[in-house]
Amino acid sequence: MITCGTQIVSGAPIFGGGGVPSSRTIAGLPLSSDIATSDLNASLALTLTGQTTLSAWTAGTATGGASVAQGSSPSRLSFAVPASAAGAQSVTRTDLLPGPSAWDVAVRVQVLTGDGSASTRVRLVAGVSASDNVTLEIDTNGSAISYRVASSSATDISTTTGPTSGQRTGGQLWLRIRGGDAGYRTLWGVGSAGALPTSWTVAQSRSSDAAAAVTWGTHCQVLVGTLDTSVSSGLTVDVLDVQAARSL
């Protein structure tokens, strides 16, 4: 006979297996209660990939008839804004980024219709909250726009040359934001066969207390929208992959 010894679970002794000892931990987290995904991710420094299940995200209030749906084969988030409409739809998570002190998030996007218009936006947001964050957005006319939002006001807005039409519609375009104590960077790049790019274009890089302040959180949002009714074809965009880690 092998004696496993007495273990205490919720104040009651058990002998040999069955149940989780209240003193046990994994990655420094106690097993005596449920562990949040974000806490486990932060402790293990995991890289989360393929985060395109719509039920894991919270959809925002759509405007102008915009929508987001679960796509399949492959799994994807499918955004749509109707023709000649000014509208937007977003999805948000707070359990994706690994922790407020350092995070790195990237999304792979493909513009299906509505390419070639400066009145479109595909936006990645990350940071403290909807009111305090870092934002990278592209329009489908070739611009990459970066800024930080502090107390709901956009500041330090910079516009640089963004991806080409072929890159926007090719299915291998990634938008990325890195945040942490030192500040943040917004980047974009083009990968291959679904993999992350091996080189990135830096759209904006900021290192200051003000820049770092808006990164200290785990808010993450993806938004697709149009600014006015000039996009006669409508705007449809697929989010094909979402990855997050302390460093990608």
C-alpha positions as CSV (number, residue, x, y, z in Angstrom):
1,M,0.0,0.0,0.0
2,I,1.2,3.5,-0.8
3,T,0.1,6.2,1.6
4,C,-0.4,9.6,0.0
5,G,-0.9,11.4,3.3
6,T,-3.7,13.7,4.5
7,Q,-4.6,16.7,2.3
8,I,-7.0,19.5,3.3
9,V,-9.6,20.7,0.8
10,S,-12.0,23.4,2.0
11,G,-11.2,22.6,5.6
12,A,-12.0,18.8,5.3
13,P,-9.3,16.1,5.3
14,I,-9.1,13.6,2.5
15,F,-6.8,10.7,2.0
16,G,-5.1,10.0,-1.3
17,G,-6.5,11.9,-4.3
18,G,-9.7,13.5,-5.2
19,G,-9.9,17.3,-4.9
20,V,-7.2,20.0,-5.0
21,P,-5.1,20.8,-2.0
22,S,-5.8,24.3,-0.8
23,S,-2.1,25.0,-0.4
24,R,-1.2,24.1,-4.0
25,T,-0.3,26.7,-6.6
26,I,0.4,26.8,-10.3
27,A,2.6,29.6,-11.7
28,G,2.3,31.2,-8.3
29,L,-1.5,31.3,-8.4
30,P,-3.6,29.4,-5.7
31,L,-5.6,26.4,-6.9
32,S,-8.1,26.9,-4.1
33,S,-10.3,29.1,-6.4
34,D,-11.0,29.6,-10.1
35,I,-8.1,31.3,-11.9
36,A,-8.9,34.1,-14.4
37,T,-7.6,33.6,-17.9
38,S,-5.8,37.0,-17.7
39,D,-4.0,36.0,-14.4
40,L,-2.9,32.7,-15.8
41,N,-1.7,34.2,-19.0
42,A,0.3,36.8,-17.1
43,S,1.9,34.3,-14.8
44,L,2.9,31.8,-17.5
45,A,3.8,34.5,-20.1
46,L,1.7,32.6,-22.6
47,T,1.2,33.6,-26.2
48,L,-2.4,33.4,-27.1
49,T,-3.1,32.8,-30.8
50,G,-6.2,32.3,-32.9
51,Q,-8.5,34.4,-30.7
52,T,-11.2,34.8,-33.3
53,T,-14.1,33.1,-31.5
54,L,-16.8,35.8,-31.3
55,S,-18.3,34.5,-28.1
56,A,-15.0,35.3,-26.3
57,W,-15.5,39.0,-27.2
58,T,-18.1,41.6,-26.2
59,A,-19.7,43.3,-29.2
60,G,-20.2,47.0,-28.9
61,T,-23.3,48.9,-29.8
62,A,-23.4,49.1,-33.6
63,T,-24.1,52.2,-35.5
64,G,-25.3,52.7,-39.1
65,G,-26.3,49.1,-39.5
66,A,-22.8,47.8,-39.0
67,S,-22.4,44.2,-37.7
68,V,-19.9,41.5,-36.7
69,A,-20.5,37.8,-37.2
70,Q,-18.6,34.6,-36.6
71,G,-17.0,33.3,-39.7
72,S,-15.7,29.8,-40.3
73,S,-13.2,27.9,-42.5
74,P,-11.1,29.5,-41.2
75,S,-12.5,30.9,-37.9
76,R,-12.7,34.7,-38.2
77,L,-14.5,37.8,-37.0
78,S,-16.4,39.2,-40.0
79,F,-17.2,42.9,-39.8
80,A,-19.5,44.7,-42.3
81,V,-20.8,48.2,-42.8
82,P,-23.6,48.6,-45.3
83,A,-23.2,50.5,-48.6
84,S,-23.4,54.3,-48.4
85,A,-23.7,54.2,-44.6
86,A,-21.7,55.9,-41.8
87,G,-21.4,53.2,-39.2
88,A,-19.1,51.1,-37.0
89,Q,-19.0,48.0,-35.0
90,S,-16.4,46.9,-32.4
91,V,-15.5,43.9,-30.2
92,T,-13.7,44.2,-26.8
93,R,-11.9,42.0,-24.4
94,T,-10.2,42.6,-21.0
95,D,-8.8,39.1,-20.5
96,L,-6.6,38.9,-23.7
97,L,-3.6,41.0,-22.7
98,P,-1.2,39.2,-20.3
99,G,-1.0,42.0,-17.7
100,P,-0.8,45.8,-17.4
101,S,2.9,46.1,-17.0
102,A,3.9,44.8,-20.4
103,W,1.8,43.5,-23.3
104,D,2.0,43.0,-27.1
105,V,-1.0,42.4,-29.3
106,A,-1.4,41.9,-33.0
107,V,-4.4,41.3,-35.4
108,R,-4.3,40.0,-38.9
109,V,-6.9,41.7,-41.1
110,Q,-8.2,41.5,-44.7
111,V,-10.2,44.2,-46.4
112,L,-12.8,42.5,-48.7
113,T,-14.8,45.4,-49.9
114,G,-14.4,49.2,-49.5
115,D,-10.7,49.3,-50.3
116,G,-9.4,52.6,-51.6
117,S,-11.3,55.1,-49.3
118,A,-10.0,57.5,-46.8
119,S,-13.4,57.4,-45.1
120,T,-12.8,53.9,-43.7
121,R,-11.2,52.7,-40.5
122,V,-9.8,49.4,-39.3
123,R,-8.7,50.1,-35.7
124,L,-6.8,48.3,-33.0
125,V,-7.0,49.7,-29.5
126,A,-5.2,48.6,-26.3
127,G,-4.5,50.0,-22.9
128,V,-6.3,51.1,-19.7
129,S,-9.9,51.5,-21.0
130,A,-12.0,53.0,-23.8
131,S,-11.1,56.4,-22.3
132,D,-7.3,55.9,-21.9
133,N,-5.5,53.8,-24.5
134,V,-3.2,53.6,-27.5
135,T,-4.8,53.4,-30.9
136,L,-3.6,52.3,-34.3
137,E,-5.9,52.5,-37.3
138,I,-5.5,52.3,-41.0
139,D,-7.8,53.6,-43.7
140,T,-8.2,51.8,-47.0
141,N,-6.5,54.6,-48.9
142,G,-3.0,54.0,-47.7
143,S,-2.6,55.8,-44.3
144,A,-1.7,54.5,-40.9
145,I,-2.9,56.8,-38.0
146,S,-1.6,56.5,-34.5
147,Y,-2.5,58.3,-31.3
148,R,-3.1,57.9,-27.6
149,V,-6.4,58.6,-25.9
150,A,-6.3,60.3,-22.5
151,S,-9.5,61.1,-20.6
152,S,-11.4,60.3,-23.8
153,S,-9.4,62.9,-25.8
154,A,-7.2,61.9,-28.7
155,T,-3.8,63.5,-28.6
156,D,-0.4,63.2,-30.3
157,I,-2.0,62.1,-33.6
158,S,0.4,61.1,-36.3
159,T,-0.3,60.0,-39.9
160,T,2.2,58.0,-41.8
161,T,2.2,55.9,-45.0
162,G,0.4,52.7,-44.4
163,P,0.0,49.4,-46.3
164,T,-0.7,49.3,-50.0
165,S,-4.0,48.0,-51.5
166,G,-2.5,44.6,-52.2
167,Q,-1.3,44.4,-48.6
168,R,-4.7,45.5,-47.2
169,T,-6.6,42.9,-49.3
170,G,-4.1,40.1,-49.3
171,G,-5.0,38.5,-46.0
172,Q,-1.5,38.8,-44.5
173,L,-1.6,42.3,-43.0
174,W,-1.0,42.6,-39.3
175,L,-1.6,45.6,-37.0
176,R,0.3,45.6,-33.7
177,I,0.6,47.6,-30.5
178,R,3.3,47.1,-27.8
179,G,2.8,48.7,-24.4
180,G,4.5,48.8,-21.1
181,D,6.2,50.9,-18.4
182,A,8.5,52.7,-21.0
183,G,5.6,53.8,-23.3
184,Y,4.3,52.2,-26.5
185,R,4.9,51.4,-30.2
186,T,2.4,51.0,-33.0
187,L,3.5,48.9,-35.9
188,W,2.2,47.1,-39.0
189,G,3.6,44.5,-41.2
190,V,2.9,41.8,-43.8
191,G,3.5,38.2,-43.0
192,S,3.2,35.0,-45.0
193,A,1.0,31.9,-44.7
194,G,-0.7,33.3,-41.6
195,A,2.6,33.8,-39.7
196,L,3.6,37.0,-38.0
197,P,5.8,39.3,-40.1
198,T,9.6,39.0,-39.8
199,S,9.9,42.8,-40.1
200,W,7.7,45.6,-39.0
201,T,7.0,49.2,-40.0
202,V,6.9,51.5,-36.9
203,A,4.0,53.9,-37.2
204,Q,4.6,55.7,-33.9
205,S,6.9,55.2,-30.9
206,R,6.5,57.2,-27.7
207,S,8.5,57.0,-24.4
208,S,7.2,59.3,-21.7
209,D,5.2,59.1,-18.5
210,A,2.1,60.3,-20.4
211,A,2.6,57.5,-23.0
212,A,3.1,54.8,-20.4
213,A,0.1,56.0,-18.4
214,V,-2.4,55.0,-21.0
215,T,-0.9,51.5,-21.4
216,W,-1.4,50.3,-17.8
217,G,-4.4,48.0,-18.4
218,T,-5.8,45.0,-20.3
219,H,-8.4,46.7,-22.4
220,C,-8.3,45.5,-26.0
221,Q,-10.7,46.4,-28.9
222,V,-11.0,45.9,-32.6
223,L,-13.2,48.3,-34.6
224,V,-14.3,48.5,-38.2
225,G,-16.2,51.6,-39.5
226,T,-16.8,54.3,-42.0
227,L,-16.7,58.0,-41.3
228,D,-19.4,59.1,-43.8
229,T,-21.8,57.8,-46.5
230,S,-19.2,58.1,-49.3
231,V,-18.3,54.4,-49.3
232,S,-20.7,53.2,-52.0
233,S,-19.6,49.6,-51.9
234,G,-19.8,49.3,-48.1
235,L,-16.9,48.1,-46.0
236,T,-16.3,44.4,-45.1
237,V,-13.2,43.3,-43.2
238,D,-12.3,39.9,-41.8
239,V,-10.1,39.6,-38.7
240,L,-8.3,36.3,-39.4
241,D,-6.1,36.0,-36.3
242,V,-5.5,37.8,-32.9
243,Q,-2.4,37.1,-30.9
244,A,-1.3,38.5,-27.5
245,A,1.7,38.0,-25.2
246,R,4.2,39.9,-23.2
247,S,6.3,40.0,-26.3
248,L,5.4,38.6,-29.7
